[in-house]
């Protein structure tokens, strides 16, 4: 297919409405579970950070580019160093479950999807054109 050529297809309205409804349900479920998922993720991140500290201290003898900074005014010592990891099992960083989005973004997305569903349901056409699909494709 040549670049710059537009694709002209017709998509059944019911398929698009069903896909939008599924996406809307997913967005709402992600938002409902966001606090639980974030709490779990933060606990996993704290555990992972502790595992990294254990890993780094166990491999400190291999450290390169060691930098120290002692602050006498508050009696703190900062040690910064680089470790080159080759074939060692570094602890795996946890991944988030679901998406995290701000409330205003969530409201905007839900409103746009609901509006698109309502408009498509009011349409008498059995199929939608590519330009209509392009305007809602980011949600599918």
Secondary structure by P-SEA (a helix, b strand, c coil): ccccbbbbbbccaaaaaaaaaaaaaaaaaaaaaaaaaaaaaaaaaaaaaaaaaaaaaaacccccbbbbbbbcccbbbbbbbcccccccccbbbbbbccccccaaaaaaaaaaaaaaaaaaaacccccccaaaaaaccccc
